[in-house]
Amino acid sequence: MRFSAIYAIFMKGAKEVLREPEVIFWIIVFPMMYLCISTIWVKPPSAITLNLGVVYADETINNYRLNATTIVEILNETVMDDTKIFNIRVYGSEVEGIEAVRAGKIDLCIIFPNRFSMNLTWGFPAKLKVYIGTGNMQRAQFAEGFIR
């Protein structure tokens, strides 16, 4: 098919659309009205502060400069819209952290296992254990999004 034939079909359709005011309303005016009205009614969500539990089960934490405490310090300083994202609590053992998640005291618990700092420093896979509470689904989804 030649370009002139395609152009003629396009122009015919455009002329038909522009002749009908109802079509122009639904194509141009209505979406603009809908956008204006929806921005007035819908307010943006406010920042959520997560209660984060941290367990240091890493024996090599004091041997390396880049370690689990560095990551937790960065998390502690994370701010969105002048609101801190994380309230951090440190727990002594893995069992205490898991129990706090189950009791609903914290939204998620990050456990830094043994040799985490060594693996992080030397470039080996540094794996974490993460437990997410499901008491509040909005917080759970936010926490899961943060972890991923």
C-alpha positions in Angstrom: 0.0 0.0 0.0 1.3 3.4 -0.9 1.9 6.1 1.7 -0.6 8.5 0.0 -3.3 5.9 0.5 -2.5 5.5 4.2 -2.4 9.3 4.6 -5.8 9.7 2.9 -7.3 7.1 5.2 -5.8 8.9 8.2 -7.1 12.3 7.1 -10.6 10.9 6.5 -10.7 9.5 10.0 -9.4 12.8 11.5 -11.9 14.9 9.7 -14.8 12.6 10.9 -13.6 12.9 14.5 -13.3 16.7 14.4 -16.8 17.1 12.9 -18.5 15.6 15.9 -18.3 17.7 19.2 -19.3 14.7 21.3 -16.2 12.8 20.2 -13.9 15.8 20.9 -15.4 16.1 24.4 -14.7 12.4 25.3 -11.2 12.5 23.7 -9.9 15.9 25.0 -12.1 17.6 27.5 -13.3 14.7 29.7 -9.7 13.3 30.4 -8.6 16.9 31.4 -11.5 17.3 33.8 -11.0 13.9 35.3 -7.3 14.6 35.9 -8.1 17.9 37.6 -10.8 16.4 39.8 -8.8 13.4 40.8 -5.8 15.5 41.9 -8.0 17.5 44.2 -9.5 14.4 45.9 -6.5 12.2 46.1 -3.8 13.2 48.5 -0.4 11.6 48.4 0.4 9.0 51.1 2.5 10.1 54.0 5.8 8.4 54.8 5.6 5.3 56.9 8.0 4.7 59.8 8.9 1.0 60.2 10.0 -0.5 63.5 13.1 -2.4 62.6 14.8 -5.0 64.8 18.4 -5.8 64.3 20.4 -8.8 65.6 24.2 -8.9 65.3 25.1 -12.6 65.3 28.3 -11.8 63.4 31.6 -12.6 65.3 33.7 -10.8 62.7 31.9 -7.5 63.2 34.8 -5.8 65.0 37.5 -7.0 62.6 36.3 -5.1 59.5 35.5 -1.5 58.8 32.6 -2.2 56.5 30.3 -4.3 58.6 26.7 -4.7 59.7 26.8 -1.6 62.0 27.6 0.5 58.9 24.5 -0.7 57.2 22.4 -0.1 60.2 23.8 3.4 60.6 22.8 4.1 57.0 19.3 2.8 57.6 19.0 4.9 60.8 19.8 8.1 58.8 17.4 7.3 55.9 14.8 10.2 55.8 11.8 10.8 53.4 9.9 14.1 53.6 11.6 15.0 56.9 10.4 11.7 58.4 12.8 8.9 59.5 11.9 5.7 57.8 13.2 3.3 60.5 13.0 3.1 64.3 15.8 0.7 65.0 16.0 -1.6 68.1 18.9 -3.9 68.7 18.2 -7.4 70.1 20.7 -9.7 71.7 19.7 -13.0 70.0 17.9 -14.3 67.0 15.1 -15.7 69.3 14.4 -12.3 70.8 14.1 -10.7 67.4 11.7 -13.4 66.1 9.6 -13.2 69.2 9.4 -9.4 68.8 8.1 -9.8 65.2 5.6 -12.4 66.3 4.4 -10.1 69.2 4.0 -7.2 66.8 6.5 -5.0 68.6 8.5 -4.6 65.4 7.6 -4.7 61.7 10.7 -6.6 60.5 13.8 -8.1 61.9 17.2 -8.3 60.1 19.6 -10.8 61.4 23.3 -10.4 60.4 24.7 -14.0 60.5 28.2 -15.1 61.5 30.9 -13.9 59.0 28.6 -11.4 57.4 31.2 -8.5 57.7 34.0 -10.7 56.4 31.9 -11.8 53.4 30.8 -8.2 52.7 34.4 -6.9 52.9 36.0 -9.6 50.8 33.2 -9.6 48.1 31.7 -12.9 48.9 27.9 -13.3 49.0 26.7 -11.7 52.3 23.4 -13.2 53.2 20.9 -11.9 55.7 18.0 -13.5 57.5 14.9 -11.3 57.4 11.6 -11.8 59.2 8.6 -9.7 58.3 5.6 -9.3 60.5 2.1 -9.6 58.9 0.1 -7.8 61.5 -0.3 -4.6 59.3 -0.4 -5.5 55.6 0.5 -2.0 54.5 3.6 -2.0 56.6 4.4 -5.6 55.6 4.3 -4.7 51.9 6.4 -1.6 52.5 8.9 -3.7 54.4 9.0 -6.4 51.7 9.6 -3.7 49.1 12.4 -2.3 51.1 14.1 -5.7 51.4 13.8 -6.6 47.8 
